[in-house]
């Protein structure tokens, strides 16, 4: 298992931006994404740099009273794997997204 925190910048970002070294974009069996409890705005998740509030795959809600929402879990049950570089997110500058990658 690996965990990361991505600080959002208000533009579309690959989840792999959370990596200190892009060569560490390892494949995962599942990815758990959870907005920080202090976030005031939703985070949009998609598969391209054009992710937006009107064009996204998943909308992660903001926390309430400092409590983060339940994590959203992407699981791959076949032979393939999920890489952080396959996902893009859009969120408010300086808010945070917590990522947990579970290896096989």
N, CA, C and O atoms as a Tinker XYZ file with bonds, in Angstrom:
   416  protein
     1  N      0.833000   -1.178000    0.000000    73     2
     2  CA     0.000000    0.000000    0.000000    64     1     3
     3  C      0.878000    1.242000    0.000000    63     2     4     5
     4  O      1.962000    1.268000    0.583000    81     3
     5  N      0.376000    2.264000   -0.669000    73     3     6
     6  CA     1.049000    3.557000   -0.713000    64     5     7
     7  C     -0.008000    4.627000   -0.483000    63     6     8     9
     8  O     -1.147000    4.496000   -0.933000    81     7
     9  N      0.382000    5.693000    0.225000    73     7    10
    10  CA    -0.555000    6.806000    0.396000    64     9    11
    11  C      0.121000    8.115000    0.017000    63    10    12    13
    12  O      1.322000    8.299000    0.211000    81    11
    13  N     -0.678000    9.010000   -0.524000    73    11    14
    14  CA    -0.198000   10.294000   -1.014000    64    13    15
    15  C     -1.225000   11.366000   -0.683000    63    14    16    17
    16  O     -2.400000   11.070000   -0.464000    81    15
    17  N     -0.774000   12.611000   -0.649000    73    15    18
    18  CA    -1.671000   13.755000   -0.546000    64    17    19
    19  C     -1.350000   14.686000   -1.703000    63    18    20    21
    20  O     -0.210000   15.117000   -1.870000    81    19
    21  N     -2.361000   14.989000   -2.494000    73    19    22
    22  CA    -2.211000   15.900000   -3.622000    64    21    23
    23  C     -2.809000   17.249000   -3.226000    63    22    24    25
    24  O     -3.996000   17.338000   -2.911000    81    23
    25  N     -1.990000   18.290000   -3.244000    73    23    26
    26  CA    -2.497000   19.640000   -3.016000    64    25    27
    27  C     -2.950000   20.182000   -4.359000    63    26    28    29
    28  O     -2.164000   20.284000   -5.301000    81    27
    29  N     -4.213000   20.524000   -4.433000    73    27    30
    30  CA    -4.817000   20.972000   -5.685000    64    29    31
    31  C     -4.387000   22.397000   -6.017000    63    30    32    33
    32  O     -4.060000   23.182000   -5.127000    81    31
    33  N     -4.390000   22.721000   -7.316000    73    31    34
    34  CA    -3.936000   24.050000   -7.725000    64    33    35
    35  C     -4.966000   24.840000   -8.528000    63    34    36    37
    36  O     -4.644000   25.898000   -9.068000    81    35
    37  N     -6.196000   24.343000   -8.616000    73    35    38
    38  CA    -7.244000   25.058000   -9.334000    64    37    39
    39  C     -7.292000   24.734000  -10.823000    63    38    40    41
    40  O     -8.179000   25.212000  -11.530000    81    39
    41  N     -6.346000   23.926000  -11.308000    73    39    42
    42  CA    -6.314000   23.475000  -12.701000    64    41    43
    43  C     -6.373000   21.954000  -12.718000    63    42    44    45
    44  O     -6.202000   21.304000  -11.687000    81    43
    45  N     -6.616000   21.395000  -13.898000    73    43    46
    46  CA    -6.621000   19.934000  -14.017000    64    45    47
    47  C     -5.213000   19.406000  -13.716000    63    46    48    49
    48  O     -4.221000   19.921000  -14.232000    81    47
    49  N     -5.146000   18.378000  -12.878000    73    47    50
    50  CA    -3.871000   17.762000  -12.500000    64    49    51
    51  C     -3.999000   16.249000  -12.585000    63    50    52    53
    52  O     -5.047000   15.689000  -12.261000    81    51
    53  N     -2.933000   15.590000  -13.022000    73    51    54
    54  CA    -2.900000   14.134000  -12.940000    64    53    55
    55  C     -2.674000   13.752000  -11.487000    63    54    56    57
    56  O     -1.964000   14.446000  -10.760000    81    55
    57  N     -3.277000   12.651000  -11.065000    73    55    58
    58  CA    -3.028000   12.179000   -9.699000    64    57    59
    59  C     -1.538000   11.920000   -9.487000    63    58    60    61
    60  O     -1.047000   12.037000   -8.364000    81    59
    61  N     -0.819000   11.573000  -10.538000    73    59    62
    62  CA     0.609000   11.305000  -10.419000    64    61    63
    63  C      1.402000   12.561000  -10.038000    63    62    64    65
    64  O      2.592000   12.462000   -9.736000    81    63
    65  N      0.773000   13.724000  -10.048000    73    63    66
    66  CA     1.438000   14.953000   -9.573000    64    65    67
    67  C      1.797000   14.856000   -8.096000    63    66    68    69
    68  O      2.644000   15.604000   -7.607000    81    67
    69  N      1.150000   13.929000   -7.383000    73    67    70
    70  CA     1.429000   13.741000   -5.954000    64    69    71
    71  C      2.741000   12.988000   -5.726000    63    70    72    73
    72  O      3.241000   12.936000   -4.602000    81    71
    73  N      3.294000   12.411000   -6.785000    73    71    74
    74  CA     4.517000   11.620000   -6.658000    64    73    75
    75  C      5.753000   12.519000   -6.658000    63    74    76    77
    76  O      5.841000   13.469000   -7.436000    81    75
    77  N      6.690000   12.213000   -5.791000    73    75    78
    78  CA     7.961000   12.948000   -5.780000    64    77    79
    79  C      8.770000   12.614000   -7.029000    63    78    80    81
    80  O      9.524000   13.450000   -7.528000    81    79
    81  N      8.611000   11.390000   -7.530000    73    79    82
    82  CA     9.339000   10.928000   -8.704000    64    81    83
    83  C      8.328000   10.283000   -9.653000    63    82    84    85
    84  O      7.754000    9.249000   -9.311000    81    83
    85  N      8.091000   10.867000  -10.847000    73    83    86
    86  CA     7.106000   10.296000  -11.780000    64    85    87
    87  C      7.394000    8.846000  -12.172000    63    86    88    89
    88  O      6.481000    8.133000  -12.587000    81    87
    89  N      8.626000    8.402000  -12.050000    73    87    90
    90  CA     8.959000    7.007000  -12.362000    64    89    91
    91  C      8.315000    6.039000  -11.369000    63    90    92    93
    92  O      8.287000    4.831000  -11.607000    81    91
    93  N      7.799000    6.563000  -10.262000    73    91    94
    94  CA     7.150000    5.733000   -9.242000    64    93    95
    95  C      5.652000    5.578000   -9.489000    63    94    96    97
    96  O      4.909000    5.221000   -8.575000    81    95
    97  N      5.201000    5.844000  -10.718000    73    95    98
    98  CA     3.782000    5.686000  -11.071000    64    97    99
    99  C      3.479000    4.193000  -11.203000    63    98   100   101
   100  O      3.328000    3.666000  -12.305000    81    99
   101  N      3.397000    3.536000  -10.065000    73    99   102
   102  CA     3.200000    2.088000  -10.002000    64   101   103
   103  C      1.748000    1.711000  -10.268000    63   102   104   105
   104  O      0.850000    2.509000   -9.998000    81   103
   105  N      1.498000    0.524000  -10.786000    73   103   106
   106  CA     0.123000    0.074000  -10.986000    64   105   107
   107  C     -0.487000   -0.402000   -9.663000    63   106   108   109
   108  O      0.177000   -1.036000   -8.843000    81   107
   109  N     -1.752000   -0.082000   -9.486000    73   107   110
   110  CA    -2.469000   -0.477000   -8.272000    64   109   111
   111  C     -3.683000   -1.323000   -8.644000    63   110   112   113
   112  O     -4.243000   -1.187000   -9.731000    81   111
   113  N     -4.073000   -2.187000   -7.731000    73   111   114
   114  CA    -5.293000   -2.973000   -7.883000    64   113   115
   115  C     -6.513000   -2.114000   -7.564000    63   114   116   117
   116  O     -7.566000   -2.263000   -8.184000    81   115
   117  N     -6.361000   -1.208000   -6.584000    73   115   118
   118  CA    -7.456000   -0.291000   -6.267000    64   117   119
   119  C     -6.886000    1.047000   -5.815000    63   118   120   121
   120  O     -5.786000    1.127000   -5.268000    81   119
   121  N     -7.667000    2.093000   -6.059000    73   119   122
   122  CA    -7.327000    3.451000   -5.624000    64   121   123
   123  C     -8.473000    3.989000   -4.788000    63   122   124   125
   124  O     -9.637000    3.911000   -5.182000    81   123
   125  N     -8.133000    4.535000   -3.635000    73   123   126
   126  CA    -9.110000    5.149000   -2.754000    64   125   127
   127  C     -8.840000    6.651000   -2.769000    63   126   128   129
   128  O     -7.727000    7.084000   -2.472000    81   127
   129  N     -9.849000    7.442000   -3.112000    73   127   130
   130  CA    -9.714000    8.895000   -3.179000    64   129   131
   131  C    -10.639000    9.529000   -2.153000    63   130   132   133
   132  O    -11.835000    9.240000   -2.116000    81   131
   133  N    -10.073000   10.396000   -1.321000    73   131   134
   134  CA   -10.880000   11.036000   -0.279000    64   133   135
   135  C    -10.497000   12.507000   -0.150000    63   134   136   137
   136  O     -9.345000   12.827000    0.141000    81   135
   137  N    -11.470000   13.413000   -0.369000    73   135   138
   138  CA   -11.193000   14.823000   -0.150000    64   137   139
   139  C    -10.881000   15.089000    1.320000    63   138   140   141
   140  O    -11.379000   14.395000    2.207000    81   139
   141  N    -10.061000   16.088000    1.562000    73   139   142
   142  CA    -9.721000   16.476000    2.932000    64   141   143
   143  C    -10.968000   17.015000    3.638000    63   142   144   145
   144  O    -11.831000   17.624000    3.006000    81   143
   145  N    -11.055000   16.790000    4.928000    73   143   146
   146  CA   -12.204000   17.256000    5.689000    64   145   147
   147  C    -12.348000   18.774000    5.710000    63   146   148   149
   148  O    -13.453000   19.284000    5.897000    81   147
   149  N    -11.258000   19.496000    5.520000    73   147   150
   150  CA   -11.295000   20.959000    5.537000    64   149   151
   151  C    -11.674000   21.560000    4.181000    63   150   152   153
   152  O    -11.878000   22.770000    4.085000    81   151
   153  N    -11.772000   20.741000    3.134000    73   151   154
   154  CA   -12.144000   21.261000    1.815000    64   153   155
   155  C    -13.546000   21.861000    1.852000    63   154   156   157
   156  O    -14.446000   21.330000    2.504000    81   155
   157  N    -13.718000   22.972000    1.145000    73   155   158
   158  CA   -15.017000   23.634000    1.079000    64   157   159
   159  C    -15.737000   23.378000   -0.234000    63   158   160   161
   160  O    -16.911000   23.720000   -0.376000    81   159
   161  N    -15.037000   22.772000   -1.204000    73   159   162
   162  CA   -15.601000   22.606000   -2.536000    64   161   163
   163  C    -15.394000   21.183000   -3.042000    63   162   164   165
   164  O    -14.507000   20.476000   -2.564000    81   163
   165  N    -16.218000   20.756000   -4.017000    73   163   166
   166  CA   -16.060000   19.398000   -4.564000    64   165   167
   167  C    -14.800000   19.275000   -5.412000    63   166   168   169
   168  O    -14.196000   20.270000   -5.813000    81   167
   169  N    -14.423000   18.028000   -5.672000    73   167   170
   170  CA   -13.312000   17.698000   -6.561000    64   169   171
   171  C    -13.896000   16.848000   -7.683000    63   170   172   173
   172  O    -14.679000   15.929000   -7.439000    81   171
   173  N    -13.509000   17.163000   -8.908000    73   171   174
   174  CA   -14.003000   16.441000  -10.077000    64   173   175
   175  C    -12.904000   15.518000  -10.591000    63   174   176   177
   176  O    -11.746000   15.919000  -10.704000    81   175
   177  N    -13.276000   14.279000  -10.901000    73   175   178
   178  CA   -12.333000   13.264000  -11.346000    64   177   179
   179  C    -12.699000   12.835000  -12.760000    63   178   180   181
   180  O    -13.867000   12.585000  -13.060000    81   179
   181  N    -11.689000   12.751000  -13.629000    73   179   182
   182  CA   -11.906000   12.306000  -14.993000    64   181   183
   183  C    -10.672000   11.605000  -15.529000    63   182   184   185
   184  O     -9.732000   11.312000  -14.790000    81   183
   185  N    -10.691000   11.342000  -16.834000    73   183   186
   186  CA    -9.587000   10.612000  -17.453000    64   185   187
   187  C     -8.824000   11.450000  -18.474000    63   186   188   189
   188  O     -8.014000   10.918000  -19.233000    81   187
   189  N     -9.080000   12.759000  -18.496000    73   187   190
   190  CA    -8.335000   13.630000  -19.411000    64   189   191
   191  C     -8.124000   14.987000  -18.766000    63   190   192   193
   192  O     -8.765000   15.325000  -17.771000    81   191
   193  N     -7.218000   15.756000  -19.347000    73   191   194
   194  CA    -6.905000   17.085000  -18.825000    64   193   195
   195  C     -8.064000   18.062000  -19.012000    63   194   196   197
   196  O     -8.014000   19.182000  -18.502000    81   195
   197  N     -9.102000   17.656000  -19.734000    73   195   198
   198  CA   -10.262000   18.528000  -19.924000    64   197   199
   199  C    -11.336000   18.305000  -18.856000    63   198   200   201
   200  O    -12.467000   18.764000  -19.018000    81   199
   201  N    -10.999000   17.610000  -17.771000    73   199   202
   202  CA   -11.959000   17.401000  -16.689000    64   201   203
   203  C    -12.466000   18.766000  -16.200000    63   202   204   205
   204  O    -11.698000   19.719000  -16.074000    81   203
   205  N    -13.765000   18.836000  -15.930000    73   203   206
   206  CA   -14.362000   20.099000  -15.478000    64   205   207
   207  C    -15.600000   19.800000  -14.644000    63   206   208   209
   208  O    -15.972000   18.640000  -14.467000    81   207
   209  N    -16.232000   20.845000  -14.136000    73   207   210
   210  CA   -17.447000   20.654000  -13.338000    64   209   211
   211  C    -18.609000   20.145000  -14.199000    63   210   212   213
   212  O    -19.581000   19.611000  -13.665000    81   211
   213  N    -18.518000   20.303000  -15.511000    73   211   214
   214  CA   -19.579000   19.815000  -16.392000    64   213   215
   215  C    -19.161000   18.586000  -17.201000    63   214   216   217
   216  O    -19.994000   17.984000  -17.878000    81   215
   217  N    -17.892000   18.210000  -17.141000    73   215   218
   218  CA   -17.396000   17.048000  -17.882000    64   217   219
   219  C    -16.431000   16.267000  -16.991000    63   218   220   221
   220  O    -15.239000   16.566000  -16.926000    81   219
   221  N    -16.970000   15.274000  -16.315000    73   219   222
   222  CA   -16.178000   14.483000  -15.369000    64   221   223
   223  C    -16.807000   13.104000  -15.210000    63   222   224   225
   224  O    -17.950000   12.876000  -15.607000    81   223
   225  N    -16.052000   12.204000  -14.632000    73   223   226
   226  CA   -16.572000   10.863000  -14.366000    64   225   227
   227  C    -17.186000   10.754000  -12.987000    63   226   228   229
   228  O    -18.217000   10.107000  -12.804000    81   227
   229  N    -16.544000   11.392000  -12.013000    73   227   230
   230  CA   -16.980000   11.315000  -10.622000    64   229   231
   231  C    -16.824000   12.684000   -9.975000    63   230   232   233
   232  O    -15.838000   13.384000  -10.208000    81   231
   233  N    -17.805000   13.056000   -9.161000    73   231   234
   234  CA   -17.728000   14.281000   -8.358000    64   233   235
   235  C    -17.564000   13.864000   -6.901000    63   234   236   237
   236  O    -18.431000   13.196000   -6.338000    81   235
   237  N    -16.451000   14.261000   -6.296000    73   235   238
   238  CA   -16.214000   13.954000   -4.886000    64   237   239
   239  C    -16.694000   15.147000   -4.068000    63   238   240   241
   240  O    -16.199000   16.255000   -4.269000    81   239
   241  N    -17.634000   14.958000   -3.159000    73   239   242
   242  CA   -18.179000   16.082000   -2.403000    64   241   243
   243  C    -17.190000   16.635000   -1.382000    63   242   244   245
   244  O    -16.246000   15.960000   -0.973000    81   243
   245  N    -17.430000   17.865000   -0.988000    73   243   246
   246  CA   -16.633000   18.492000    0.072000    64   245   247
   247  C    -17.013000   17.867000    1.414000    63   246   248   249
   248  O    -18.081000   17.270000    1.556000    81   247
   249  N    -16.137000   18.012000    2.376000    73   247   250
   250  CA   -16.434000   17.542000    3.718000    64   249   251
   251  C    -17.495000   18.423000    4.373000    63   250   252   253
   252  O    -17.879000   19.459000    3.831000    81   251
   253  N    -17.952000   18.004000    5.526000    73   251   254
   254  CA   -18.943000   18.768000    6.283000    64   253   255
   255  C    -18.454000   18.908000    7.720000    63   254   256   257
   256  O    -18.177000   17.910000    8.386000    81   255
   257  N    -18.349000   20.123000    8.188000    73   255   258
   258  CA   -17.918000   20.403000    9.562000    64   257   259
   259  C    -16.573000   19.750000    9.873000    63   258   260   261
   260  O    -16.358000   19.252000   10.978000    81   259
   261  N    -15.674000   19.756000    8.896000    73   259   262
   262  CA   -14.346000   19.199000    9.109000    64   261   263
   263  C    -14.249000   17.693000    8.964000    63   262   264   265
   264  O    -13.166000   17.127000    9.114000    81   263
   265  N    -15.362000   17.034000    8.674000    73   263   266
   266  CA   -15.370000   15.575000    8.522000    64   265   267
   267  C    -15.327000   15.252000    7.033000    63   266   268   269
   268  O    -16.193000   15.706000    6.286000    81   267
   269  N    -14.341000   14.481000    6.584000    73   267   270
   270  CA   -14.265000   14.165000    5.159000    64   269   271
   271  C    -15.381000   13.216000    4.743000    63   270   272   273
   272  O    -15.876000   12.441000    5.562000    81   271
   273  N    -15.782000   13.274000    3.462000    73   271   274
   274  CA   -16.752000   12.291000    2.976000    64   273   275
   275  C    -16.091000   10.917000    2.893000    63   274   276   277
   276  O    -14.868000   10.804000    2.969000    81   275
   277  N    -16.889000    9.898000    2.739000    73   275   278
   278  CA   -16.347000    8.543000    2.566000    64   277   279
   279  C    -15.476000    8.520000    1.319000    63   278   280   281
   280  O    -15.754000    9.244000    0.362000    81   279
   281  N    -14.429000    7.705000    1.312000    73   279   282
   282  CA   -13.575000    7.640000    0.121000    64   281   283
   283  C    -14.311000    7.014000   -1.062000    63   282   284   285
   284  O    -15.195000    6.174000   -0.897000    81   283
   285  N    -13.920000    7.448000   -2.254000    73   283   286
   286  CA   -14.409000    6.829000   -3.483000    64   285   287
   287  C    -13.363000    5.796000   -3.878000    63   286   288   289
   288  O    -12.168000    6.093000   -3.869000    81   287
   289  N    -13.795000    4.590000   -4.224000    73   287   290
   290  CA   -12.857000    3.504000   -4.492000    64   289   291
   291  C    -12.987000    3.029000   -5.934000    63   290   292   293
   292  O    -14.067000    2.639000   -6.378000    81   291
   293  N    -11.871000    3.069000   -6.657000    73   291   294
   294  CA   -11.770000    2.490000   -7.988000    64   293   295
   295  C    -11.092000    1.141000   -7.817000    63   294   296   297
   296  O    -10.007000    1.058000   -7.242000    81   295
   297  N    -11.729000    0.079000   -8.315000    73   295   298
   298  CA   -11.126000   -1.249000   -8.227000    64   297   299
   299  C    -11.036000   -1.866000   -9.607000    63   298   300   301
   300  O    -11.930000   -1.699000  -10.437000    81   299
   301  N     -9.960000   -2.571000   -9.842000    73   299   302
   302  CA    -9.801000   -3.292000  -11.086000    64   301   303
   303  C     -9.694000   -4.758000  -10.736000    63   302   304   305
   304  O     -8.795000   -5.162000   -9.998000    81   303
   305  N    -10.607000   -5.560000  -11.262000    73   303   306
   306  CA   -10.627000   -6.973000  -10.875000    64   305   307
   307  C     -9.968000   -7.886000  -11.903000    63   306   308   309
   308  O     -9.823000   -9.083000  -11.653000    81   307
   309  N     -9.569000   -7.352000  -13.041000    73   307   310
   310  CA    -8.936000   -8.184000  -14.061000    64   309   311
   311  C     -7.425000   -8.156000  -13.949000    63   310   312   313
   312  O     -6.871000   -7.941000  -12.871000    81   311
   313  N     -6.778000   -8.372000  -15.055000    73   311   314
   314  CA    -5.316000   -8.402000  -15.086000    64   313   315
   315  C     -4.698000   -7.009000  -15.161000    63   314   316   317
   316  O     -3.528000   -6.829000  -14.823000    81   315
   317  N     -5.469000   -6.035000  -15.597000    73   315   318
   318  CA    -4.944000   -4.678000  -15.723000    64   317   319
   319  C     -4.741000   -4.021000  -14.373000    63   318   320   321
   320  O     -5.062000   -4.591000  -13.330000    81   319
   321  N     -4.219000   -2.847000  -14.412000    73   319   322
   322  CA    -3.943000   -2.111000  -13.179000    64   321   323
   323  C     -4.330000   -0.653000  -13.354000    63   322   324   325
   324  O     -4.490000   -0.163000  -14.473000    81   323
   325  N     -4.472000    0.016000  -12.250000    73   323   326
   326  CA    -4.786000    1.447000  -12.229000    64   325   327
   327  C     -3.518000    2.222000  -11.921000    63   326   328   329
   328  O     -2.816000    1.915000  -10.957000    81   327
   329  N     -3.227000    3.214000  -12.725000    73   327   330
   330  CA    -2.064000    4.082000  -12.481000    64   329   331
   331  C     -2.551000    5.478000  -12.159000    63   330   332   333
   332  O     -3.561000    5.937000  -12.691000    81   331
   333  N     -1.825000    6.147000  -11.286000    73   331   334
   334  CA    -2.193000    7.511000  -10.923000    64   333   335
   335  C     -2.230000    8.412000  -12.156000    63   334   336   337
   336  O     -3.048000    9.329000  -12.233000    81   335
   337  N     -1.350000    8.155000  -13.112000    73   335   338
   338  CA    -1.286000    8.987000  -14.320000    64   337   339
   339  C     -2.512000    8.816000  -15.222000    63   338   340   341
   340  O     -2.681000    9.585000  -16.168000    81   339
   341  N     -3.358000    7.839000  -14.954000    73   339   342
   342  CA    -4.566000    7.620000  -15.761000    64   341   343
   343  C     -5.726000    8.515000  -15.344000    63   342   344   345
   344  O     -6.735000    8.582000  -16.045000    81   343
   345  N     -5.597000    9.200000  -14.216000    73   343   346
   346  CA    -6.690000   10.000000  -13.674000    64   345   347
   347  C     -6.286000   11.463000  -13.547000    63   346   348   349
   348  O     -5.150000   11.790000  -13.206000    81   347
   349  N     -7.245000   12.326000  -13.829000    73   347   350
   350  CA    -7.074000   13.771000  -13.662000    64   349   351
   351  C     -8.106000   14.263000  -12.659000    63   350   352   353
   352  O     -9.210000   13.724000  -12.572000    81   351
   353  N     -7.742000   15.281000  -11.909000    73   351   354
   354  CA    -8.677000   15.882000  -10.960000    64   353   355
   355  C     -8.666000   17.397000  -11.131000    63   354   356   357
   356  O     -7.682000   17.992000  -11.570000    81   355
   357  N     -9.785000   17.990000  -10.771000    73   355   358
   358  CA    -9.917000   19.443000  -10.774000    64   357   359
   359  C    -10.530000   19.834000   -9.444000    63   358   360   361
   360  O    -11.598000   19.350000   -9.070000    81   359
   361  N     -9.848000   20.709000   -8.742000    73   359   362
   362  CA   -10.357000   21.171000   -7.455000    64   361   363
   363  C     -9.839000   22.555000   -7.143000    63   362   364   365
   364  O     -9.024000   23.110000   -7.879000    81   363
   365  N    -10.312000   23.097000   -6.064000    73   363   366
   366  CA    -9.970000   24.456000   -5.645000    64   365   367
   367  C     -8.528000   24.552000   -5.161000    63   366   368   369
   368  O     -8.038000   23.673000   -4.451000    81   367
   369  N     -7.860000   25.623000   -5.552000    73   367   370
   370  CA    -6.470000   25.868000   -5.167000    64   369   371
   371  C     -6.278000   25.705000   -3.658000    63   370   372   373
   372  O     -7.059000   26.226000   -2.863000    81   371
   373  N     -5.241000   24.984000   -3.281000    73   371   374
   374  CA    -4.796000   24.752000   -1.905000    64   373   375
   375  C     -5.634000   23.720000   -1.139000    63   374   376   377
   376  O     -5.288000   23.381000   -0.007000    81   375
   377  N     -6.724000   23.212000   -1.724000    73   375   378
   378  CA    -7.439000   22.120000   -1.065000    64   377   379
   379  C     -6.691000   20.825000   -1.332000    63   378   380   381
   380  O     -5.790000   20.786000   -2.170000    81   379
   381  N     -7.059000   19.761000   -0.621000    73   379   382
   382  CA    -6.276000   18.531000   -0.669000    64   381   383
   383  C     -7.125000   17.317000   -1.017000    63   382   384   385
   384  O     -8.317000   17.246000   -0.718000    81   383
   385  N     -6.454000   16.361000   -1.666000    73   383   386
   386  CA    -7.053000   15.074000   -1.977000    64   385   387
   387  C     -6.110000   13.992000   -1.448000    63   386   388   389
   388  O     -4.921000   13.986000   -1.767000    81   387
   389  N     -6.645000   13.089000   -0.649000    73   387   390
   390  CA    -5.856000   11.985000   -0.090000    64   389   391
   391  C     -6.058000   10.750000   -0.978000    63   390   392   393
   392  O     -7.173000   10.431000   -1.390000    81   391
   393  N     -4.953000   10.074000   -1.254000    73   391   394
   394  CA    -4.954000    8.936000   -2.171000    64   393   395
   395  C     -4.320000    7.741000   -1.461000    63   394   396   397
   396  O     -3.258000    7.854000   -0.849000    81   395
   397  N     -4.993000    6.600000   -1.557000    73   395   398
   398  CA    -4.447000    5.344000   -1.054000    64   397   399
   399  C     -4.444000    4.361000   -2.211000    63   398   400   401
   400  O     -5.494000    4.065000   -2.782000    81   399
   401  N     -3.277000    3.857000   -2.556000    73   399   402
   402  CA    -3.150000    2.865000   -3.612000    64   401   403
   403  C     -2.877000    1.510000   -2.999000    63   402   404   405
   404  O     -1.955000    1.354000   -2.198000    81   403
   405  N     -3.680000    0.529000   -3.378000    73   403   406
   406  CA    -3.533000   -0.837000   -2.852000    64   405   407
   407  C     -2.974000   -1.703000   -3.971000    63   406   408   409
   408  O     -3.586000   -1.857000   -5.028000    81   407
   409  N     -1.800000   -2.264000   -3.712000    73   407   410
   410  CA    -1.170000   -3.156000   -4.686000    64   409   411
   411  C     -1.744000   -4.556000   -4.564000    63   410   412   413
   412  O     -2.357000   -4.900000   -3.553000    81   411
   413  N     -1.551000   -5.332000   -5.561000    73   411   414
   414  CA    -2.052000   -6.705000   -5.550000    64   413   415
   415  C     -1.259000   -7.560000   -4.599000    63   414   416
   416  O     -1.539000   -8.751000   -4.459000    81   415
